[in-house]
């Protein structure tokens, strides 16, 4: 999915870390963004080695060109949609 060599991957809506674990097992460095402190705590409990931040896809707390790839497994955007 991301090529032969390890990449620095931004995972949007990482949640509890299901896709995070797959990416780590493939040798990638993962930077995760989750929508809340509660999700951040759950993600860190399962994957303490991952750099994780609270944020949203519209305003990722990283510098431009700070990652090689961006993925989003199955983020739950229902709370955003209901606000529209």
C-alpha positions as CSV (number, residue, x, y, z in Angstrom):
1,X,0.0,0.0,0.0
2,X,2.8,2.5,0.9
3,X,5.7,1.0,-1.0
4,X,8.7,-1.1,-0.1
5,X,10.5,1.2,2.3
6,X,9.3,2.5,5.7
7,X,7.5,5.8,5.5
8,X,6.4,8.5,8.0
9,X,2.6,8.2,7.8
10,X,0.0,10.5,9.1
11,X,-3.1,8.6,10.2
12,X,-6.2,10.8,10.4
13,X,-8.9,9.7,12.8
14,X,-6.7,6.9,14.3
15,X,-9.2,6.1,17.0
16,X,-8.1,3.2,19.1
17,X,-5.3,2.3,16.8
18,X,-6.5,-0.7,14.7
19,X,-4.9,0.6,11.5
20,X,-2.1,2.1,13.5
21,X,-1.0,-1.4,14.5
22,X,-1.0,-2.6,10.9
23,X,1.1,0.3,9.8
24,X,3.6,-0.2,12.7
25,X,3.8,-3.9,11.9
26,X,4.7,-3.0,8.3
27,X,7.6,-1.0,9.6
28,X,6.2,2.5,9.2
29,X,6.6,5.4,11.6
30,X,3.0,6.6,12.5
31,X,1.9,10.1,13.5
32,X,-1.7,9.9,14.6
33,X,-4.4,12.5,14.9
34,X,-7.5,11.8,16.9
35,X,-10.5,14.1,17.6
36,X,-10.5,14.0,21.4
37,X,-8.5,13.5,24.6
38,X,-10.5,10.3,25.3
39,X,-9.4,8.8,22.0
40,X,-5.9,10.0,22.5
41,X,-5.7,8.1,25.8
42,X,-7.0,4.9,24.2
43,X,-4.6,5.1,21.3
44,X,-1.6,5.8,23.6
45,X,-2.6,2.8,25.9
46,X,-2.3,0.5,22.9
47,X,0.5,2.2,21.0
48,X,2.7,4.3,23.4
49,X,5.4,4.6,20.8
50,X,3.2,6.6,18.4
51,X,3.4,10.4,18.2
52,X,-0.3,11.2,18.7
53,X,-2.1,14.6,18.7
54,X,-5.6,15.8,19.2
55,X,-6.8,17.6,16.1
56,X,-8.9,17.5,13.0
57,X,-8.3,16.8,9.3
58,X,-9.0,20.4,8.5
59,X,-6.2,21.6,10.8
60,X,-3.5,18.9,11.2
61,X,-1.1,19.9,14.0
62,X,2.0,19.2,11.8
63,X,4.2,21.3,9.5
64,X,3.6,21.1,5.7
65,X,5.4,18.2,4.1
66,X,6.0,16.7,7.5
67,X,5.0,13.2,6.4
68,X,5.3,10.9,3.4
69,X,1.7,9.7,3.2
70,X,-1.7,10.3,4.7
71,X,-4.2,7.5,5.5
72,X,-7.6,7.4,7.1
73,X,-8.9,3.9,7.9
74,X,-12.5,4.3,9.1
75,X,-12.7,7.6,11.0
76,X,-16.1,8.5,12.4
77,X,-17.1,11.8,11.0
78,X,-20.7,11.6,12.1
79,X,-20.2,14.2,14.8
80,X,-18.9,16.7,12.2
81,X,-21.7,16.0,9.8
82,X,-24.4,16.5,12.5
83,X,-22.9,20.0,13.1
84,X,-23.4,21.0,9.5
